[in-house]
């Protein structure tokens, strides 16, 4: 390479290095904070309340023993589908069968006695009729002076005896009829006890739990001891997600709202449903890792659309309930929101503060402890920072629903306004009138 070319290349390198250094010095001397900005546009927003919980069947039946005994036959396994009325298990029925036979024999004997008493009543009526006829004849003879007074008195006495016998026989018949009713009730009770040794499915469903084996003895429940739950049957035709919603979100959840449910065991699918129950009583539980602290949640039930063959009760899930929607709402990024203390006059309007003097070395800002003129008050206000003439200007806004990344703005902004969105520390520390250098933010749609 010739000496002349080397000199030219060297000169160009010096100029480039010098230009870069000058640019760096100019950038360092340019005042203001570098901030990101984003244009306010209209967006479709959804307010979502998320909560986790468990999958449950709407109808779950616990099969418990109604009579004590040994299981002599077990016809189902856990995970098996059953239909209403299907045979499930048989408890040893010998004691109940013996009791049924004994009470049935007693009922038969009572009915036999009833027939005898009916015959006795019929005979008593015949005897009474005969005695009354004899008395009638005796009275006719007495009127003709053809019989003695003793015969007449004897006839009247015999009628009274026959009437007493008939009343006794009828009373015995009535007592026996009541005894038969009692024996029949005893037989019915014994037959019912016998029927309870054979356990059938009360619903169509799935055996989700089996706590008994053939040959084991079941125990019935008492006042102080719960009975053995033999089987648990769940009707999986209607599936529900029971989730726990925080108390701060529960006012926004209402029956009929749409929800999306994700089941941890089925991660590649999302299921739809509706809120069908919102609890009124709180579920108080200890917050994780905080001794003495409690988190108050409420149970919300989401009924899932359709059937899910592979699902099982107890699966963990997450439900996203859509509590509100807005179409083409003026939306501001959540990170653009800030809270500043503003001064309001008696009419509720913001009192503008004096702008800093750019020629002064420092401009004192009003303190929160400075006394205010009569009628003015300080209030923390939500708002955003806009850029006007390279300066940050705080604008109060009223927000509506909160989406995933954006707030709905009801007033204070319009589509096309540019708001300062970051960095986080810059938004947090920004003050009215601060000089800023905008930089367009990446789209978060």
C-alpha positions, 0 to 999 in steps of 0.5 A: 500500500502506498504512503498516500493511501495510508495517510488518507485512511488514517485521516478518515479513521481520526475523523470517524473516531472524533465524530463518535466521541462528539456524538457521545458528548452531545448525547450525554449533554442532552437533558431529560429521561429516556422513556418509552411511549405508546399510543392509546388505541381502541381495544377489545377487553375482557376482565378475567378472574382466575382461580384454582380448585378441583374437578368434581361430579355434580352428583356423588353418592357414598354407599354405606352399610345399613346392616352389619354383616360380612360381604359374601359377594362383591360384583364391581371394581373401582373405575367400573361404570354402573347403571341405576339398579345394578347389583353391587354387593351382597351382605350375609343375609342369614340373620335377616332371612331368619327374622323374616321367616319368623315374623311371616310365620307369626303373621300366618298364625295371627290370620288363622286366629282371626278366622277362628274369631270370625267364626266365634262372632258368627256363632255368638250372633246366631245364639243371640238371635235364638235367645231373642226369639225364645224371649219373644215366645216367652212373653207371648205365653206370659201374656196368656198366663201360659208360662211362669214368671221364672221362665220369662226372667230366665229368657231375659237373662239368657238374652243379656248373656248372649249380647255380652258374649257377642260384644266380647267376640267382636272385641276379640276380633277387632283386637286380632285385626290390629294384631295382624296389622302389627305383625304385617308391619313387622314382616314388612320391616324384616323384609326391608332389612333383608333387602338392605343386605343386597346393595344396588346402584342408586344412580348411573355413574362411575365407581370412583372409590372402593373401600371394601373387599369380599369377606370383610365385615361392614360396620353400620354408623352410630351416633358417635361412630361413622359407618363404613363407606363401602363405595363412592359413585360419581355421575360424570355426565355433569362435571363441575370445577369447584374453585376458590376465588379471593374475596377481592374478586368475588363481587365481580363473579355472578351466576351465568358468566362464561368461563374457561377451564384448564385441567392439569391432567389434560394440558392440551385442551381448554374446556368452556363452562358457566358459573352456576354457583357463587358461595355466600359463606367464606372459606377461611384458610391460613395463607402459605408461609405466613403464620397468623395470616389468613386468606379469605376465599369463596367457593365458586362452581363452574359447570363444564359444557359437555362430557370429558371421558378421561376426567376423574374427580379430584383433578386439579384445574384452573378456571378463568371467569370472564366477569366483563367485556368491552368492545373497542374500549379506549385502553391504556397499558397497565404499567402506564398507570401512576398515582399522584397527589393532586390539589382540588378546589371546593368545586372538585377541579384540579388546582394547577401548580406553578411551573418550574422556572427553567432559568432558576437553578432549582424550583421548590415543589409544594410539600404535602405538609404545606397549608392549603387555602380554604376549600382546597384538599389533597387527594391521591389520584390515578392517572397517566403521564403524557408528553407535551413539548418534551415534558411529562404532564400528569393527566387524571383518568377514570378507569373501568374494567381491567384486562390482562394488559390494559385498563379501560379508560372512561374519561381523561384520554382519547385514542391517539394520545401517547402515554409514558409506559416505562421504564418502571422506575421512570414512571414511578419517579416522574414528576409534573414538568420533567423533561423526557426523551420518548422512545416508542414501546414495543406492541404488546397486543 
